[in-house]
Amino acid sequence: MLPLQYIREASDRIADALDKRGLDARPILSKILQLDEERRDLQTRLDQTLAEANRKSREIGVLFKTGKGAEAQSLKEESSRLKEDSRELQERLNEAAEALQESLYLLPNVPHPSVRPGQDEADNEVVFEKGAIPELGENALPHWELARKFDLIDFELGVKVTGAGFPVYKGKGARLQRALISYFLDLNTEAGYQEVQVPHLVNEASGYGTGQLPDKEGQMYHIGEDNLYLIPTAEVPITNIFRDVILEKGNLPVKYTAYSPCFRREAGSYGAHVRGLNRLHQFDKVEIVRVEEPENSYAALDGMVIHVRGILDSLELPYRILRLCGGDLGFTAALTYDFEIYSTAQQRWLEVSSVSNFEAFQANRLKLRYRQGAEKPQLAHTLNGSALALPRILAGILENYQDSDGIRVPEVLIPYTGFDRIS
């Protein structure tokens, strides 16, 4: 959420910057400023009314003590009217404050100056590419066929148990999945990220804190009876650890990593491009999250990009990095780099990670601040990245490592799997 003071001071600059997203934010900015003015006016009137009511209450006490009952009774009636006025003003103030907050929640983050304008993924900028695309034989198969051939993943059984998008991993497929999780966590902890295990459901305040709520795209699974949400990423519970927290500057940066299943409705996702592991309702992911001082956050983002690059290098998968354009940028992000691996059998790029700097956008919602000693607390910056999302990594391994006799296992994973081939 953008700070209200920032909107008051720079609404024109914010509108110009949000043009990069293909969004005309001027109407919502105008509404926010109008609601803010109304709220401040009501607050002033309420304060004045309460002050006057308190003054008259003190006068009433003095009049009664001095035997001026009639005058005291007259003032008492005026005081009652003032108290009624104050209750009415308080109700109107609450309504204005709620309307203002709801409007602020609808305004996305301002893109970083390096973000180019654009409408969708077609306008994203490739900033790095590495790895030779393997030459596969004529009989090469996509991962869903390989999974069936070697009994690694049962998509139909998942449909039976739950529905489409909930696969069942079996045998060496399950062990390879577990190996990837352990490998990613080990690399992250070696890089200084503290491992945590977090809840897989969060409350409404947590959803608002990191920007998943209000759920504009209907992607979150909601448990109505308890008003809880299944997490779309471990970023949500990890970052909410710091909701309403003031950190000491000397304790920054904070670096956490966690494995979790992730749940996304993926409403409207149909067609061949979502076959197999390409898009799921439940999938596994290892996440990294950082809390930084503002002046260090972009150096931290660069470090996270280098870290994810290192993981993909070790898996020896062909990949590229894209800087997202304004139209493809997530609601809460100021700058995002997407990592994609090449699926040789499908002849297409598959996103496996997003690494983002949210600047103070989430921190303002979370009231996540830091300070040094007796200094005034200020908003921290939050960052997160996938390190890595498993389904498409697994798909890439199955497809790119297949040969005429089966599927090789990347060398770095053999100590985790206990086997070097699937055949």
C-alpha positions as CSV (number, residue, x, y, z in Angstrom):
1,M,0.0,0.0,0.0
2,L,1.4,3.4,-1.0
3,P,1.8,5.7,2.0
4,L,-0.9,8.4,2.2
5,Q,1.6,11.2,2.6
6,Y,3.4,10.1,-0.6
7,I,0.1,10.2,-2.5
8,R,-0.7,13.7,-1.1
9,E,2.7,15.0,-2.2
10,A,3.2,13.2,-5.5
11,S,-0.1,12.1,-7.0
12,D,0.8,13.3,-10.5
13,R,4.1,11.4,-10.4
14,I,2.4,8.3,-9.2
15,A,-0.2,8.5,-12.0
16,D,2.5,8.9,-14.6
17,A,4.5,5.9,-13.2
18,L,1.4,3.7,-13.1
19,D,0.8,4.5,-16.8
20,K,3.6,1.9,-17.3
21,R,1.1,-0.7,-16.0
22,G,-1.4,0.3,-18.6
23,L,-3.5,1.7,-15.7
24,D,-5.1,5.1,-15.6
25,A,-4.8,5.6,-11.8
26,R,-6.0,9.3,-11.9
27,P,-9.6,8.5,-10.9
28,I,-8.7,6.3,-7.9
29,L,-6.0,8.8,-6.9
30,S,-8.5,11.6,-7.0
31,K,-11.0,9.6,-5.0
32,I,-8.3,8.8,-2.4
33,L,-7.4,12.5,-2.0
34,Q,-11.0,13.4,-1.7
35,L,-11.7,10.8,0.9
36,D,-8.5,11.8,2.8
37,E,-9.7,15.4,2.8
38,E,-13.1,14.4,4.0
39,R,-11.6,12.2,6.7
40,R,-9.3,14.9,8.0
41,D,-12.2,17.5,8.0
42,L,-14.4,15.1,10.0
43,Q,-11.5,14.4,12.4
44,T,-11.0,18.1,13.0
45,R,-14.8,18.6,13.6
46,L,-14.9,15.6,16.0
47,D,-11.9,16.9,17.9
48,Q,-13.4,20.3,18.2
49,T,-16.8,18.9,19.3
50,L,-15.2,16.6,21.9
51,A,-13.1,19.5,23.2
52,E,-16.2,21.7,23.5
53,A,-18.2,18.9,25.3
54,N,-15.3,18.4,27.8
55,R,-15.1,22.2,28.4
56,K,-18.9,22.3,29.1
57,S,-18.6,19.3,31.4
58,R,-16.1,21.1,33.5
59,E,-18.2,24.2,33.6
60,I,-21.2,22.2,34.7
61,G,-19.3,20.8,37.7
62,V,-18.3,24.4,38.7
63,L,-21.9,25.7,38.4
64,F,-23.3,22.9,40.5
65,K,-20.7,23.5,43.2
66,T,-21.6,27.2,43.3
67,G,-25.4,26.6,43.5
68,K,-26.2,27.7,39.9
69,G,-28.3,24.6,39.2
70,A,-30.5,26.2,36.4
71,E,-27.4,27.3,34.4
72,A,-25.8,23.9,35.0
73,Q,-28.9,22.1,33.7
74,S,-28.9,24.3,30.6
75,L,-25.3,23.5,29.9
76,K,-26.0,19.8,30.6
77,E,-28.5,19.8,27.7
78,E,-26.0,21.5,25.4
79,S,-23.3,19.0,26.5
80,S,-25.7,16.1,25.7
81,R,-26.3,17.5,22.2
82,L,-22.6,17.8,21.7
83,K,-22.1,14.2,22.7
84,E,-24.7,13.1,20.3
85,D,-23.1,15.2,17.6
86,S,-19.7,13.6,18.4
87,R,-21.2,10.1,18.1
88,E,-22.6,11.0,14.7
89,L,-19.3,12.5,13.6
90,Q,-17.4,9.4,14.9
91,E,-19.7,7.1,12.7
92,R,-19.1,9.3,9.7
93,L,-15.4,9.4,10.4
94,N,-15.2,5.6,10.7
95,E,-17.1,5.2,7.4
96,A,-14.8,7.7,5.6
97,A,-11.7,6.0,7.1
98,E,-12.9,2.6,5.9
99,A,-13.7,3.9,2.4
100,L,-10.2,5.5,2.3
101,Q,-8.6,2.3,3.3
102,E,-10.5,0.2,0.8
103,S,-9.5,2.7,-2.0
104,L,-5.8,2.5,-0.9
105,Y,-5.9,-1.3,-1.1
106,L,-7.0,-1.0,-4.8
107,L,-3.9,1.0,-5.8
108,P,-0.9,-1.1,-7.0
109,N,2.7,-0.4,-6.3
110,V,4.6,2.2,-8.4
111,P,7.0,0.5,-10.8
112,H,10.8,1.0,-10.5
113,P,12.2,3.5,-13.1
114,S,13.9,0.6,-14.9
115,V,10.6,-1.1,-15.6
116,R,9.5,-0.5,-19.2
117,P,5.9,0.2,-20.2
118,G,4.0,-2.7,-21.6
119,Q,0.7,-4.6,-21.7
120,D,1.6,-8.2,-21.0
121,E,4.4,-10.9,-21.1
122,A,5.1,-10.1,-24.8
123,D,6.6,-6.8,-23.7
124,N,9.0,-8.3,-21.1
125,E,12.7,-7.8,-21.6
126,V,15.2,-10.7,-21.7
127,V,18.2,-9.5,-19.7
128,F,20.2,-12.8,-19.5
129,E,20.2,-16.2,-21.1
130,K,22.4,-19.2,-20.5
131,G,22.7,-22.9,-21.4
132,A,22.5,-24.8,-24.7
133,I,19.2,-26.3,-25.5
134,P,19.6,-30.1,-25.7
135,E,19.1,-31.9,-29.0
136,L,16.5,-34.6,-28.3
137,G,15.8,-37.6,-30.5
138,E,12.7,-38.0,-32.7
139,N,11.0,-40.1,-30.0
140,A,11.4,-37.5,-27.2
141,L,8.3,-37.1,-25.0
142,P,6.8,-34.3,-23.0
143,H,7.0,-34.7,-19.2
144,W,3.4,-35.9,-18.8
145,E,4.1,-38.9,-21.1
146,L,7.4,-39.6,-19.4
147,A,5.6,-39.5,-16.0
148,R,3.2,-42.1,-17.2
149,K,5.8,-44.2,-18.9
150,F,8.0,-44.5,-15.8
151,D,5.1,-44.3,-13.3
152,L,6.4,-41.1,-11.7
153,I,3.2,-39.0,-11.5
154,D,-0.4,-40.1,-11.7
155,F,-2.5,-37.2,-12.9
156,E,-5.7,-39.3,-13.2
157,L,-5.4,-40.6,-9.6
158,G,-5.2,-36.9,-8.4
159,V,-8.4,-36.2,-10.3
160,K,-10.1,-39.1,-8.5
161,V,-8.9,-38.0,-5.1
162,T,-9.4,-34.3,-5.5
163,G,-9.7,-32.9,-9.0
164,A,-7.6,-31.7,-11.9
165,G,-4.4,-29.9,-10.9
166,F,-3.7,-32.1,-7.9
167,P,-1.2,-34.8,-9.1
168,V,0.0,-37.8,-7.1
169,Y,3.8,-38.3,-7.1
170,K,4.9,-41.9,-6.9
171,G,8.1,-43.9,-6.4
172,K,11.1,-42.2,-8.0
173,G,8.9,-39.2,-8.9
174,A,8.1,-38.6,-5.2
175,R,11.8,-39.1,-4.2
176,L,12.9,-36.7,-6.9
177,Q,10.4,-34.2,-5.7
178,R,11.7,-34.6,-2.1
179,A,15.3,-34.4,-3.3
180,L,14.6,-31.0,-5.0
181,I,13.0,-29.6,-1.8
182,S,16.0,-30.7,0.3
183,Y,18.5,-29.5,-2.2
184,F,17.0,-26.0,-2.5
185,L,16.7,-25.6,1.2
186,D,20.3,-26.6,1.7
187,L,21.5,-24.1,-0.8
188,N,19.4,-21.4,0.7
189,T,20.6,-22.0,4.3
190,E,24.2,-22.2,3.1
191,A,23.6,-18.7,1.6
192,G,22.5,-17.4,5.0
193,Y,18.8,-17.8,4.9
194,Q,17.3,-19.2,8.1
195,E,14.9,-22.1,7.5
196,V,11.4,-21.8,9.0
197,Q,8.3,-24.0,8.9
198,V,5.2,-21.9,8.6
199,P,1.4,-22.5,8.6
200,H,-0.2,-23.4,5.3
201,L,-3.3,-21.4,6.2
202,V,-3.4,-17.7,7.1
203,N,-6.0,-15.3,8.5
204,E,-7.5,-12.4,6.7
205,A,-5.0,-9.9,8.2
206,S,-2.1,-11.8,6.8
207,G,-3.7,-11.8,3.3
208,Y,-4.1,-8.0,3.5
209,G,-0.6,-7.6,4.9
210,T,1.2,-9.0,1.8
211,G,-1.3,-7.8,-0.8
212,Q,-3.1,-11.1,-1.7
213,L,-6.3,-9.5,-0.3
214,P,-8.5,-8.1,-1.5
215,D,-8.4,-11.0,-3.9
216,K,-8.9,-9.3,-7.2
217,E,-8.4,-12.4,-9.4
218,G,-10.2,-15.0,-7.3
219,Q,-7.0,-17.1,-7.0
220,M,-7.1,-17.9,-3.3
221,Y,-8.9,-20.8,-1.7
222,H,-11.0,-19.6,1.1
223,I,-12.3,-21.6,4.1
224,G,-15.5,-19.7,4.9
225,E,-16.4,-21.3,8.2
226,D,-13.1,-20.2,9.8
227,N,-12.3,-17.3,7.5
228,L,-8.9,-18.7,6.7
229,Y,-7.0,-18.9,3.4
230,L,-4.8,-21.6,1.9
231,I,-1.5,-19.9,1.1
232,P,-0.6,-19.2,-2.5
233,T,3.1,-19.1,-1.5
234,A,5.2,-19.3,1.7
235,E,5.9,-15.6,1.2
236,V,2.6,-14.8,2.9
237,P,3.1,-16.4,6.3
238,I,6.9,-15.7,6.3
239,T,6.5,-12.0,5.7
240,N,3.6,-11.7,8.2
241,I,5.9,-12.9,10.9
242,F,6.9,-9.3,10.9
243,R,3.5,-7.7,10.9
244,D,3.2,-4.9,13.5
245,V,6.9,-5.4,14.4
246,I,9.7,-2.8,14.8
247,L,13.1,-4.3,14.1
248,E,16.4,-2.9,15.3
249,K,18.5,-1.6,12.4
250,G,21.4,-3.7,13.6
251,N,19.4,-6.9,13.1
252,L,18.9,-6.2,9.4
253,P,18.8,-7.8,6.9
254,V,16.5,-10.6,7.9
255,K,16.7,-13.6,5.6
256,Y,14.2,-16.5,5.8
257,T,13.6,-19.6,3.6
258,A,10.8,-22.1,3.8
259,Y,9.3,-25.0,1.9
260,S,5.5,-25.2,1.6
261,P,2.8,-26.5,-0.6
262,C,1.1,-23.7,-2.5
263,F,-2.6,-23.5,-3.4
264,R,-4.0,-21.5,-6.3
265,R,-7.3,-21.7,-8.0
266,E,-5.9,-20.7,-11.3
267,A,-9.3,-19.7,-12.5
268,G,-9.7,-19.6,-16.3
269,S,-6.6,-21.7,-17.0
270,Y,-7.4,-24.2,-19.7
271,G,-5.8,-25.6,-22.8
272,A,-2.7,-27.5,-23.9
273,H,-0.3,-25.0,-22.3
274,V,-1.5,-26.1,-18.8
275,R,-1.1,-29.8,-19.4
276,G,0.8,-32.0,-16.9
277,L,2.9,-30.0,-14.4
278,N,2.7,-26.7,-16.4
279,R,0.0,-25.3,-14.1
280,L,-1.4,-26.8,-10.9
281,H,-3.8,-26.0,-8.1
282,Q,-1.4,-27.5,-5.6
283,F,2.3,-27.5,-6.0
284,D,5.5,-27.4,-3.9
285,K,7.8,-24.4,-3.7
286,V,10.8,-23.3,-1.7
287,E,10.8,-19.5,-1.0
288,I,13.3,-16.9,0.1
289,V,12.2,-13.7,1.8
290,R,14.3,-10.7,2.9
291,V,13.6,-7.6,5.1
292,E,16.1,-4.8,4.2
293,E,16.9,-1.2,4.8
294,P,15.6,0.8,1.8
295,E,19.1,1.9,0.7
296,N,20.2,-1.8,0.5
297,S,17.1,-3.4,-1.0
298,Y,18.1,-3.2,-4.7
299,A,21.6,-4.6,-3.9
300,A,19.8,-7.4,-2.1
301,L,17.5,-8.0,-5.1
302,D,20.6,-8.3,-7.3
303,G,22.0,-10.8,-4.8
304,M,18.8,-12.9,-4.9
305,V,18.9,-13.0,-8.7
306,I,22.5,-14.2,-8.5
307,H,21.5,-16.8,-6.0
308,V,18.7,-18.2,-8.1
309,R,21.0,-18.2,-11.1
310,G,23.4,-20.4,-9.2
311,I,20.7,-22.9,-8.4
312,L,19.8,-23.2,-12.1
313,D,23.4,-23.4,-13.1
314,S,23.9,-26.3,-10.8
315,L,21.0,-28.1,-12.3
316,E,22.4,-27.5,-15.8
317,L,19.1,-26.4,-17.3
318,P,18.9,-23.9,-20.1
319,Y,17.3,-20.7,-18.7
320,R,16.8,-17.0,-19.2
321,I,16.0,-14.0,-17.0
322,L,13.3,-11.4,-17.9
323,R,12.7,-8.0,-16.4
324,L,8.9,-7.7,-16.3
325,C,7.2,-4.8,-18.0
326,G,4.6,-2.7,-16.2
327,G,1.6,-4.6,-17.5
328,D,3.0,-8.0,-16.4
329,L,4.2,-6.7,-13.0
330,G,2.5,-8.1,-9.9
331,F,0.2,-5.9,-8.0
332,T,2.6,-5.4,-5.0
333,A,5.9,-5.4,-6.9
334,A,8.1,-2.5,-7.8
335,L,10.5,-4.6,-9.9
336,T,10.4,-8.3,-10.8
337,Y,12.8,-10.7,-12.5
338,D,11.3,-13.9,-13.9
339,F,13.4,-17.0,-14.5
340,E,12.3,-19.4,-17.2
341,I,13.7,-22.7,-18.2
342,Y,13.4,-24.2,-21.7
343,S,11.2,-27.2,-22.1
344,T,12.8,-29.0,-25.0
345,A,10.1,-31.5,-25.6
346,Q,7.4,-28.8,-25.4
347,Q,9.6,-26.2,-27.3
348,R,8.6,-23.4,-24.9
349,W,9.8,-21.5,-22.0
350,L,8.4,-22.2,-18.5
351,E,8.5,-19.8,-15.6
352,V,10.2,-21.3,-12.5
353,S,10.9,-18.3,-10.3
354,S,9.9,-14.7,-9.7
355,V,12.3,-12.5,-7.7
356,S,10.7,-9.2,-6.6
357,N,11.4,-6.0,-4.6
358,F,8.2,-4.7,-3.1
359,E,10.0,-1.7,-1.6
360,A,7.8,-0.3,1.3
361,F,4.5,-1.4,-0.3
362,Q,4.0,-4.5,1.8
363,A,5.7,-3.0,4.9
364,N,3.2,-0.1,4.9
365,R,0.3,-2.6,5.0
366,L,2.1,-4.7,7.6
367,K,3.3,-1.8,9.7
368,L,6.8,-3.4,9.5
369,R,9.3,-0.8,10.5
370,Y,12.9,-0.6,11.8
371,R,14.8,2.0,13.8
372,Q,18.2,2.6,15.4
373,G,18.1,3.3,19.1
374,A,15.7,6.2,19.9
375,E,15.3,7.3,16.2
376,K,11.8,7.5,14.7
377,P,10.9,4.1,13.2
378,Q,10.7,4.0,9.4
379,L,9.2,1.5,6.9
380,A,11.5,-1.4,5.8
381,H,11.6,-2.9,2.4
382,T,10.5,-6.5,1.7
383,L,11.7,-8.8,-1.1
384,N,10.9,-12.4,-2.0
385,G,11.8,-15.0,-4.6
386,S,11.1,-18.6,-5.6
387,A,14.2,-20.7,-5.0
388,L,12.6,-22.6,-6.6
389,A,9.1,-23.7,-7.7
390,L,9.2,-27.4,-8.2
391,P,6.6,-28.5,-10.9
392,R,8.2,-26.9,-13.9
393,I,11.7,-27.6,-12.7
394,L,10.7,-31.3,-12.4
395,A,9.1,-31.0,-15.9
396,G,12.3,-29.5,-17.3
397,I,14.5,-32.2,-15.7
398,L,12.3,-35.0,-17.1
399,E,12.3,-33.5,-20.6
400,N,15.8,-32.2,-20.9
401,Y,17.5,-35.1,-19.2
402,Q,15.7,-37.9,-21.2
403,D,17.7,-40.1,-23.5
404,S,17.0,-43.3,-25.4
405,D,17.2,-45.5,-22.3
406,G,15.3,-43.3,-19.7
407,I,16.0,-40.2,-17.7
408,R,19.3,-39.1,-16.2
409,V,19.3,-37.4,-12.8
410,P,21.2,-34.1,-12.5
411,E,24.5,-34.8,-10.8
412,V,23.9,-32.5,-7.8
413,L,20.7,-34.3,-7.0
414,I,22.1,-37.9,-6.9
415,P,23.2,-37.6,-3.2
416,Y,19.6,-36.7,-2.4
417,T,17.8,-39.2,-4.6
418,G,20.0,-42.2,-4.1
419,F,19.7,-43.1,-7.8
420,D,21.2,-41.6,-10.9
421,R,18.7,-42.8,-13.5
422,I,15.0,-43.4,-14.0
423,S,14.4,-46.3,-16.4
